[in-house]
Amino acid sequence: MTDFPRRGLYLITPDSDDTHQLLRRASQVLPFAACLQYRNKRANDECRLAEAAALRELSKTYGVCFIVNDDVWLAHEVAADGVHLGEADSSLQAAREWLGENAIIGISCYDDAERARGAAAQGADYVAFGAVFASATKPGARAAALRLFADTADIAVPKVAIGGITPDNAHQVVAAGADMIAVIGGVFAADNPVAAARRCAAVFD
């Protein structure tokens, strides 16, 4: 298992109907990532299993932590480093029992500092706040003010920012206190994904 990084670019895959293209695009930007999360809401179970397994191996090649979104079973099947859970997903305790003590479990905390404190106290390996900016991926997501990162400085686990982050605004999020920035469209939908990933990663230099 790969340890969860303390800082860096946390890439999340976009919804895709083209597995070959997804793997090619991921391989181009993984050199700049600290973590990769597999998320594909459009694919069927068979496709998701194949894509997650291939991305898991690709992540190993680049020494990047590999997380599966929402699906504890899928994370277990592909021997992912861990799983990311939202409020409607499996409980942290159930995921820990299924995946083991060494698995990385991240929790979406939206705009809720107390949810983040509770998750950290229960053994979450990281917490995520967002959307910090308007998000094309989740246009209805509730807004999370950047001050949340300063307000939760007491939380010892890494704090991940998500939502509308691009190479142009990433520095604002890191300056506010985020340990990692989670990016989907800001990299994968960019005209030059490699350049976008490089710029996002550079805010941690």
N, C-alpha and C positions, 0 to 999 in steps of 0.2 A: 504494500500500500504506500502511496505517496502522501507525505504530510501536506496539510493545507497551508498554502503560503500566507505570510503575514502581510504582504503588499504586492500590488501589481495589477495587471490587466486580466479581467475575468471575462472571457469570451463566451457568448451563448449562441448556439447555432440558430439560424432562422428556419421557419417552416419551409420545407422543400419537397418537391415531387421528384427530384432528380438526384438519386443517391450518388452517382458518379460525380456530378457537379459539386454536391455538398462536400464530398471528401477532398476533391481537388481544391476547393476554396479554403477548406479548413487547413489543409497542409501548407498553404501559402502564408497563412497568418499565425499559425501555432508558434513559430519561432519567437513571437513577441508576447506570447501569453504566459501567465502564471497558472491559469486554470481554464478548463474548457467544460462547459455544461451542454449536454445534449438535450435539446428541446425541439420536438417536432409534433405539433398538434394536428397536422393534416394526415400523417402517415398511419397505415394500419399496423397491427401488432407485429406481423411478420417483417414488414419493412423496418419498423422501429428496432426490432431485435438485431437485424442485419446491420443497420446503420450504427447503432450503439456499439456493437461488437467491433466494427471496423474503426470507429473513432476512438474506442478504448485502446486499440493497438497503435493507432497513429499517435495518440497522446503519450503512450509509453516511449515511442521513438524520440519524441521531443522532450521527454522528462516533465510533462505537464500533468498536473492534477486533473482527473477526469470525474465529473459529477453528472448524474442523471437527474433530470427534472421530474418531480412528482412521483415517479414510479419505483417503489422499493423493490418489487419483483424484478423489474428490468435491471436495476442496479446490481442486484444479486446475480442475475443470470450472466451478465457480462463482466463480473468481477470489477465493477467500477470502484473508484476510491471512495465514493459516497453518493449521497442523494440530497436534493434540495426540496424542502417541503413548504407548501403554502398552508393557509389556515383550513382549507377544505381537504387536505391530504391526510395521509397516515400520521399518527402521533409520533412524536420524537421517541418515546419509549418503545413503541412497537417497531419502529425502524431500527432502533439500536438492538433490539432482541433478534431481529431478522438478519441484520447485516454484521453484527458483532461489535465488540468494544473499540476496535481500531478504525471502523468506518467513519468517514467525515459526514456529519449531518449539519446542513445549513437550514436556517429558518427564515422565511419571509416575515418581516415585521411591519411592513407598510409604513405608517406614520406613527407607530405606537412604541414609545420608549419603554413602557412597562412590559409589553409583550417581549421585547428584546431582552430585558433584564431577566424575565422569567425563563426564557429559552436558554440563556447563558447559564442560569442557576441549575437548570435541568440537564445540562451537559451538551448543549449545542456547540459545534465547533466554530461557527460563525453566524452572524445575523445580517440580514439585508434590509435596507430602508429604500423606499421608492414608491412612486415615481418622483425623482428629484427634479426632473424637467418633464414637459409634455412628451408623451411616448406614442409613437406611431404604432408600435407593437401592441400596446394596451392603452388605447385612447381614453378609456373610461377609468383608468387607474387613479386611486386617490393620491393627492399630492403629499409629498414628504418634504418639509422644509430643510434646507441645508443645516440649519442650526441644531438639528437632531444629533449630528455627529459630535458637536461640542457638548450638548446636553447629556450624552451617554458616554462621556470620556471614562466613566467609572467601570464600564463593561470591558472585561479583559480580553474577550475573544475579538477577532477581526470583524470590522464593520464594512459591509459591502454596500455601495450605492448603485442603484439601477434606475433606468427610466430616462430616455431622451439624451443620454450622454453621447457626445461627439468629440472629435479631436479639438474642436473649437471651445468647448466648455468644460472639458475634463479637468483642467487645472483648477477651476473654481471648486469642484467637488473634493479634490485632494486637499486643497487649501482649507476647506471647511472641516477636515478631519477624517474623511473616508480612508480606510486602509486599502480598499480595492475598488475598482470601477468595473461594473458589469455592462457590457456593450453588445448589442445585437446589430441593429441597423446602422449605427454609427461607424461600423467596420464593414459588415457584409453587404450593406446597400450603398456603400461609398463608390465613387467612380474608380478609385484606386484603393482597394481594400488593404493591400500591403502597406501603402503609405499611411493610411488611416490607423492601422494597428500600430505601426511604428510611432506615430505621433502620440497615440494614447499611452503607449508604454513609456514614452519619454517623459511624461509628467512625473514619473516616480524617480527619475535620475537625480 
